[in-house]
Amino acid sequence: MEEFFKILKDNSEDVKFLLTIYAAVVSTVVLLWRIFEFRYDRRVKIKFQLSRSKMPYSKYEEFEDGTFLGLNTTYSVVKFRIVNLGNKERFLNDINIIYRKDDTNENSSGYIDISKFIEFPKLIKPGEEIVFKVNLNHNIISTLYQPKKIISQVYDTHSRIYESNWLEIDDDYYSDYAKLKD
């Protein structure tokens, strides 16, 4: 053991130099990790999903397209689910649905403003989930190009856009409706 300390004492300048390099490398790695953590924690994380859901209907009503619902039936709706996975509050500013009108032009899109179903701007706190359901009009669904798919976008007050998953609206979307009146 004495020999080890003697070697260290004789080469103390080299040992100090190596320890200085080691400390510089470790502190640089820690600094980079802290910067990464800081930026990752501040990043906005909004999860946005579309899905289909069934809603109970408890009264008789006729719709514009001639379909009607009777007592105690169910009908299909598009369910919007928005979750704030980040650590900061966000204000959502607007929401819409985008669909393709035809196959001739990739940019041939239609927009459906559904902001009437939710009041904007809407505060979404960390960990909070906003869920609302929208019944798409039969006239809109019939104008969709095959395959009938929709996507939705939410805008926040910082002009960031969050897109949902694509949702296919198949032919049985309206199969829950009663037959047209005679």
Helices and strands as residue ranges (DSSP letters): H 2-10, H 12-42, E 46-57, E 61-62, E 68-69, E 73-84, E 90-100, E 109-113, G 115-117, E 122-124, E 129-134, H 138-143, E 149-156, E 161-163, E 167-168, G 171-174
